[in-house]
Amino acid sequence: MRFDLSHIHRVAFEMVRRASQTDWRIFVCAGVVGWIRRPLASRHCLKVFRKLTGGIPCAAPQRGVDALHCHQLTPANFAVRYSLPVQKSSRPQRSPATRLLLGLVVTLAVVVAYSAYIRVQLAGLRKLQSNMVGRGRKDSLQLLRLQNDLNTVALAMRDMLDATEPYPLVAWSAQFERVRGDLDSALRLEEQYAEVHRTAEQRAYLSQQLSQFWDAVDRMFSLARDGKETEARDQIRLSLQARQAALSTAVSRLLVENNEAEQQAAGQIAKIYDGVQRQLYIFLTAALIAIAVTTLYLIRSNRQIFARLAALSEQRSDLAQKLISTQESTLRHISRELHDEFGQVLTAIGSLLSRVEKQVPQGAPLRQDLQEVREIAQSTLNNIRSLSQALHPVLLDEQGLESTLDWYIPMVEHQIGLKLHYEKSGTAYPLDGTAGVQVYRVLQEALNNVKRHAGAQEAWVRLKFEIDSISLEVEDRGKGFSPDAGHQGIGLIGMRERAELVGGTLQVFRREGGGTVVRLVVPAEKVETHGG
């Protein structure tokens, strides 16, 4: 008789196989029919096997015997699809990266433009200060120098007109030559500094007037050398003093013009400073507005992203908890069916073999074969009972978590070769079935991790019953690992999901001196709530 399991049945048995990889006796379920080769046993086992696979809750609906005969084999690329409702967004969620990049580009453009503006303004200010203010002050210094020399000339001409002076007019020629050289030097420098804020006609006027003044001085000293001092003094009185007064007036007027130009330059500088300050305030205001808008947009985007992440995390947690619940329900059903159905069949086979063996004469070869088959049946019965306990201990439902751990720890200590130190404290109180199963599964996974990853030869298991909580702690002194370093495997994630399923918390941390501690804490009110 040949039959094929349906797709859902294959998935259910694959879940059982993966959940029971830590138990070496899981191969019994796959080899039961192969071990019992008698026609009667094969027929009974096949019937029970079909009943088992057709009645798995939360995995496939109830089916009849005929529904188990599949007419087509499962495709190689077959994938299980679950009809879980997934909420889809009504509109696609756009990433804020594009808008943020655009805002960054605009901000950088504004900063570059404002920097260029500030640079132009500062360059103009520097040019204004250098060309107008600085050169104007140097020009004013040279004009003051000219005015001082002209005053010196005026004093000298006054002394030359004084009749009481014992010196002839020719004696003053050396002083006039010295003053003339200083005036020419000051005039050349003044013409260089006056190029910016004075026209060429204005610069030529002062030079021409000074040249005419020195021509008159030369004529005056020429008359004095010829002995015509009276005419020379008349030249001083009538011509030279007037020319000197005109030059002094022109220099004074130029000084006034420089002062006015300096005041205008100071006004322009103040205007530039005011413009830069105003633009700076505008830029700072715009920058603050842009920062505020960007910050609000980031806050809004982050809230939306975190809300979506929270929704996805909640959906993932719900899905994981449903899968865990489905897995536990499947394991419980398979365990019960293995214990009840296969156990009864194998017990009946053993009884039937015993009766047949009694009817066979002593010393017959058939009697030895029957005894061997009976021993195989008894061994298979023991293996199935052990497998049933490994999938889902009946003690959890009948006597609770404490008695289950009292049975499980010595058994797993013998199986995996670890020396386990089991400690209990507090007054035990009953837990509901869901909480007891999840605590038991966390202990299984923790011990499995100690065996596979810690490299330790012993471990400590502590079960504490407290007034407000129950805690389970598994400690080893092996290699240890840090869960914050990105080493969270599927086992650790499953442990956390089981802890959340009963409202508890799971802590995994490195032990001082080496090793790892896994601590599960379940509040008592959560257990009572689940029990209710």
HELIX and SHEET records of a PDB file:
HELIX    1   1 HIS A    7  ALA A   19  1                                  13    
HELIX    2   2 TRP A   24  ILE A   26  5                                   3    
HELIX    3   3 PHE A   27  TRP A   35  1                                   9    
HELIX    4   4 PRO A   39  GLY A   54  1                                  16    
HELIX    5   5 ASP A   66  LEU A   68  5                                   3    
HELIX    6   6 ALA A   97  LEU A  128  1                                  32    
HELIX    7   7 GLN A  129  GLY A  134  3                                   6    
HELIX    8   8 ARG A  135  LEU A  161  1                                  27    
HELIX    9   9 LEU A  169  TRP A  172  5                                   4    
HELIX   10  10 SER A  173  TYR A  193  1                                  21    
HELIX   11  11 ALA A  200  ARG A  225  1                                  26    
HELIX   12  12 GLU A  229  GLN A  235  1                                   7    
HELIX   13  13 ILE A  236  LEU A  240  3                                   5    
HELIX   14  14 GLN A  241  GLU A  337  1                                  97    
HELIX   15  15 LEU A  338  PHE A  342  3                                   5    
HELIX   16  16 GLY A  343  GLN A  359  1                                  17    
HELIX   17  17 PRO A  365  LEU A  391  1                                  27    
HELIX   18  18 VAL A  394  GLU A  398  1                                   5    
HELIX   19  19 LEU A  401  ILE A  416  1                                  16    
HELIX   20  20 GLY A  433  ASN A  449  1                                  17    
HELIX   21  21 VAL A  450  ALA A  454  3                                   5    
HELIX   22  22 PRO A  483  ALA A  485  5                                   3    
HELIX   23  23 ILE A  490  LEU A  501  1                                  12    
HELIX   24  24 ALA A  524  GLY A  531  1                                   8    
SHEET    1   A 5 LYS A 419  SER A 425  0                                        
SHEET    2   A 5 GLU A 458  PHE A 465  1                                        
SHEET    3   A 5 SER A 469  ASP A 476 -1                                        
SHEET    4   A 5 THR A 516  PRO A 523 -1                                        
SHEET    5   A 5 THR A 505  ARG A 510 -1                                        
END                                                                             
